[in-house]
Amino acid sequence: LRLWKNEGKKIQRIRVLPDEFGDYNRFEVMCYQRNIIAGEEYFFIDRKTYSDVLSKYNLSGDFWILDKTKVLKLIYDDDNDYIKTEVITKDIPKYISFYNELLGKCISSREWLIKVRKSINFN
């Protein structure tokens, strides 16, 4: 991450907030902090807002946008277990617009960590 950041590259993630925090979510928060120090940017959004924007763009699922030129869609089964990744090469501008709209509705990792740190039990 640091090498990419030093090369001027950005690594940004939008995370959909879970309704309730479990052990895995607490583990993720600890990882976020290390990655943020290394240069990754995290943004957080509530599930309802995410779903509303997702349906507005007629998109579904979880995906990554790489260099604004390629979309990788992560495919899961009904039990939410990862199956495969599909490369999407069409409608890239739609995914970029979706991402930009989401980003405008997110809170930064700094804001989010300050807000929830007191409410998450890390024991």
C-alpha positions as CSV (number, residue, x, y, z in Angstrom):
1,L,0.0,0.0,0.0
2,R,2.8,2.4,0.9
3,L,4.5,1.8,-2.4
4,W,1.3,2.5,-4.4
5,K,0.7,5.6,-2.3
6,N,4.2,6.8,-3.0
7,E,3.6,6.3,-6.7
8,G,0.6,8.6,-6.5
9,K,-2.0,5.8,-6.7
10,K,-5.2,5.9,-4.6
11,I,-6.7,2.9,-2.9
12,Q,-10.2,3.7,-1.7
13,R,-12.9,1.4,-0.3
14,I,-16.5,2.0,0.4
15,R,-17.7,-0.3,3.1
16,V,-21.4,-1.0,3.8
17,L,-22.0,-0.8,7.5
18,P,-23.5,-4.0,9.1
19,D,-26.7,-3.7,11.1
20,E,-24.9,-5.1,14.1
21,F,-21.2,-5.6,14.9
22,G,-20.0,-9.1,15.5
23,D,-16.5,-10.5,16.2
24,Y,-15.5,-10.4,12.5
25,N,-16.5,-6.8,12.2
26,R,-14.4,-5.9,15.2
27,F,-11.4,-7.7,13.5
28,E,-12.1,-5.7,10.3
29,V,-12.0,-2.4,12.2
30,M,-8.5,-3.3,13.6
31,C,-7.3,-4.1,10.1
32,Y,-8.8,-0.8,8.7
33,Q,-6.7,1.1,11.2
34,R,-3.4,-0.5,10.0
35,N,-4.4,-0.1,6.3
36,I,-5.3,3.6,6.8
37,I,-1.9,4.2,8.3
38,A,-0.4,2.5,5.2
39,G,-2.4,4.8,2.9
40,E,-5.7,3.1,2.1
41,E,-8.8,5.4,2.3
42,Y,-12.0,3.9,3.7
43,F,-15.4,5.4,3.5
44,F,-18.6,4.1,5.2
45,I,-22.2,4.1,4.2
46,D,-25.3,2.6,5.8
47,R,-27.0,-0.3,4.1
48,K,-30.2,1.5,3.2
49,T,-28.5,4.3,1.4
50,Y,-26.2,1.9,-0.4
51,S,-29.2,-0.2,-1.5
52,D,-31.1,2.9,-2.7
53,V,-28.2,4.1,-4.9
54,L,-27.5,0.5,-6.1
55,S,-31.1,0.1,-7.4
56,K,-31.0,3.6,-8.9
57,Y,-28.2,2.4,-11.2
58,N,-29.8,-1.0,-11.7
59,L,-26.6,-2.7,-10.3
60,S,-26.3,-5.6,-7.9
61,G,-23.6,-7.3,-5.9
62,D,-20.1,-6.4,-4.8
63,F,-17.5,-5.1,-7.1
64,W,-14.1,-3.4,-7.4
65,I,-13.2,-0.7,-9.9
66,L,-9.6,-0.7,-11.0
67,D,-8.1,2.4,-12.5
68,K,-11.5,3.5,-13.7
69,T,-11.1,1.2,-16.7
70,K,-12.1,-2.2,-15.4
71,V,-14.8,-3.6,-13.0
72,L,-14.4,-6.9,-11.2
73,K,-17.7,-8.3,-9.9
74,L,-17.5,-10.7,-7.0
75,I,-20.0,-13.6,-7.3
76,Y,-21.3,-15.3,-4.2
77,D,-23.7,-18.2,-3.7
78,D,-27.0,-18.1,-1.6
79,D,-25.0,-18.7,1.6
80,N,-22.8,-15.7,0.8
81,D,-19.7,-17.8,0.0
82,Y,-17.4,-16.5,-2.7
83,I,-17.7,-18.4,-6.0
84,K,-15.8,-16.4,-8.6
85,T,-14.9,-13.0,-10.0
86,E,-16.2,-11.8,-13.4
87,V,-14.5,-9.1,-15.4
88,I,-16.9,-6.5,-16.6
89,T,-15.9,-4.3,-19.6
90,K,-19.2,-2.7,-20.5
91,D,-20.9,0.2,-18.9
92,I,-17.8,1.3,-17.0
93,P,-19.0,4.9,-16.8
94,K,-22.2,3.7,-15.0
95,Y,-20.1,2.1,-12.3
96,I,-17.9,5.2,-12.0
97,S,-21.0,7.3,-11.6
98,F,-22.4,4.9,-9.0
99,Y,-19.2,5.0,-7.1
100,N,-19.0,8.8,-7.2
101,E,-22.6,9.2,-5.9
102,L,-21.9,6.7,-3.1
103,L,-18.7,8.5,-2.2
104,G,-20.7,11.7,-1.8
105,K,-23.1,10.0,0.7
106,C,-20.3,8.3,2.8
107,I,-18.5,9.4,5.9
108,S,-14.8,9.2,6.1
109,S,-13.0,6.5,8.1
110,R,-11.8,9.2,10.6
111,E,-15.4,10.4,11.2
112,W,-16.7,6.9,11.4
113,L,-14.0,5.6,13.8
114,I,-14.6,8.6,16.1
115,K,-18.3,8.0,16.0
116,V,-18.3,4.3,16.7
117,R,-15.2,3.6,18.7
118,K,-17.0,4.2,22.0
119,S,-19.9,2.0,21.0
120,I,-17.9,-1.1,19.8
121,N,-16.7,-3.4,22.5
122,F,-13.2,-4.5,21.5
123,N,-12.8,-7.0,24.4
